[in-house]
């Protein structure tokens, strides 16, 4: 019984029961003592097998829980990869827009914006010049 485990417990128990049935009557006055020792040993082995079974179930539950967590993490990773691929696609499209033609168009649009800004500045300076210099100019005209 000391070598019993979850896999061979039933087989060993059957063999011991057969031997006890066959040989116990031959023990004479020690029959009660041997039966008591057998019963005591049987209870200890039975308790140990229950402990092993509980430990095995706990391990299986931990494996199942770990597998479920792993599946959740894999799903999250798949979603993250899909989001990264979508972002890469958007980035690729943006990069394609900035090809040579796209870059030239971008430069042209940027140059137009700068030119419009410069025209605004020139108009502002003309206005400022007119405001500041017009009185001086009129005075010079009168002096002539």
Secondary structure per residue as TSV (DSSP state, phi and psi in degrees):
chain	resnum	aa	ss	phi	psi
A	1	X	-	360.0	-21.6
A	2	X	T	-68.1	-24.6
A	3	X	T	-92.5	6.0
A	4	X	-	-70.0	141.1
A	5	X	-	-139.9	-178.7
A	6	X	T	-61.5	-29.7
A	7	X	T	-78.0	-35.8
A	8	X	T	-114.1	7.5
A	9	X	H	-58.2	-49.5
A	10	X	H	-62.0	-42.0
A	11	X	H	-63.2	-46.6
A	12	X	H	-63.2	-42.7
A	13	X	H	-60.5	-42.0
A	14	X	H	-63.3	-43.2
A	15	X	H	-63.1	-44.4
A	16	X	H	-64.5	-40.7
A	17	X	H	-63.2	-40.8
A	18	X	H	-63.7	-44.0
A	19	X	H	-65.5	-43.7
A	20	X	H	-61.5	-42.9
A	21	X	H	-63.9	-41.9
A	22	X	H	-76.7	-40.9
A	23	X	H	-102.9	-15.6
A	24	X	G	-63.0	-38.0
A	25	X	G	-64.6	-23.6
A	26	X	G	-80.0	-5.1
A	27	X	G	-85.1	-9.4
A	28	X	G	61.0	-124.0
A	29	X	G	-70.4	-17.7
A	30	X	G	-87.4	0.9
A	31	X	H	-57.5	-46.7
A	32	X	H	-64.2	-42.2
A	33	X	H	-65.2	-44.4
A	34	X	H	-65.7	-40.3
A	35	X	H	-63.5	-41.4
A	36	X	H	-63.8	-43.9
A	37	X	H	-63.4	-41.0
A	38	X	H	-61.9	-46.7
A	39	X	H	-63.0	-42.2
A	40	X	H	-62.3	-47.0
A	41	X	H	-63.0	-40.3
A	42	X	H	-61.1	-43.6
A	43	X	H	-64.4	-40.6
A	44	X	H	-64.6	-44.8
A	45	X	H	-65.9	-41.8
A	46	X	H	-61.0	-43.7
A	47	X	H	-62.6	-43.0
A	48	X	H	-64.1	-39.4
A	49	X	H	-66.2	-37.0
A	50	X	H	-65.1	-40.9
A	51	X	H	-63.5	-43.4
A	52	X	H	-64.3	-40.5
A	53	X	H	-64.1	-42.4
A	54	X	H	-63.0	-42.0
A	55	X	H	-64.0	-40.5
A	56	X	H	-63.7	-42.6
A	57	X	H	-64.7	-39.1
A	58	X	H	-63.1	-43.0
A	59	X	H	-63.3	-42.8
A	60	X	H	-63.0	-39.7
A	61	X	H	-65.1	-41.5
A	62	X	H	-63.3	-41.4
A	63	X	H	-62.7	-43.2
A	64	X	H	-63.0	-45.3
A	65	X	H	-62.8	-41.3
A	66	X	H	-63.7	-40.8
A	67	X	H	-64.5	-42.0
A	68	X	H	-62.6	-43.6
A	69	X	H	-62.2	-41.7
A	70	X	H	-62.7	-40.5
A	71	X	H	-64.1	-39.3
A	72	X	H	-63.5	-44.7
A	73	X	H	-65.0	-37.9
A	74	X	H	-64.6	-41.4
A	75	X	H	-63.0	-45.1
A	76	X	H	-60.9	-41.3
A	77	X	H	-64.4	-41.7
A	78	X	H	-60.1	-42.8
A	79	X	H	-64.7	-40.6
A	80	X	H	-65.2	-40.9
A	81	X	H	-63.9	-42.8
A	82	X	H	-61.9	-42.5
A	83	X	H	-64.5	-40.4
A	84	X	H	-65.6	-39.5
A	85	X	H	-65.3	-39.8
A	86	X	H	-64.3	-42.4
A	87	X	H	-64.5	-38.8
A	88	X	H	-64.4	-37.2
A	89	X	H	-64.5	-43.8
A	90	X	H	-63.3	-42.6
A	91	X	H	-63.6	-39.8
A	92	X	H	-62.7	-43.7
A	93	X	H	-62.4	-41.0
A	94	X	H	-64.7	-39.4
A	95	X	H	-67.0	-36.7
A	96	X	H	-65.4	-33.4
A	97	X	H	-66.8	-23.0
A	98	X	T	-100.8	31.1
A	99	X	S	-69.3	-172.8
A	100	X	H	-55.0	-48.9
A	101	X	H	-65.8	-44.1
A	102	X	H	-64.0	-40.0
A	103	X	H	-65.9	-42.2
A	104	X	H	-61.2	-43.6
A	105	X	H	-62.9	-41.9
A	106	X	H	-62.7	-43.9
A	107	X	H	-63.4	-41.4
A	108	X	H	-62.6	-45.1
A	109	X	H	-63.6	-39.4
A	110	X	H	-66.5	-41.4
A	111	X	H	-63.8	-41.3
A	112	X	H	-60.9	-43.0
A	113	X	H	-62.6	-41.7
A	114	X	H	-65.0	-41.3
A	115	X	H	-64.0	-42.9
A	116	X	H	-63.3	-39.7
A	117	X	H	-64.0	-40.5
A	118	X	H	-65.6	-40.6
A	119	X	H	-61.3	-39.3
A	120	X	H	-64.0	-41.0
A	121	X	H	-66.4	-42.7
A	122	X	H	-61.1	-43.8
A	123	X	H	-63.2	-40.7
A	124	X	H	-62.5	-45.1
A	125	X	H	-64.7	-37.8
A	126	X	H	-62.7	-42.3
A	127	X	H	-63.7	-43.7
A	128	X	H	-64.5	-41.5
A	129	X	H	-60.9	-43.8
A	130	X	H	-63.5	-42.9
A	131	X	H	-65.0	-43.0
A	132	X	H	-80.7	-37.3
A	133	X	H	-96.3	-19.3
A	134	X	H	-58.7	-45.9
A	135	X	H	-60.7	-38.6
A	136	X	H	-66.0	-43.1
A	137	X	H	-61.4	-43.6
A	138	X	H	-65.7	-37.3
A	139	X	H	-65.7	-41.1
A	140	X	H	-65.9	-34.6
A	141	X	H	-66.6	-37.5
A	142	X	H	-69.4	-33.7
A	143	X	H	-72.6	-20.8
A	144	X	-	-77.2	360.0
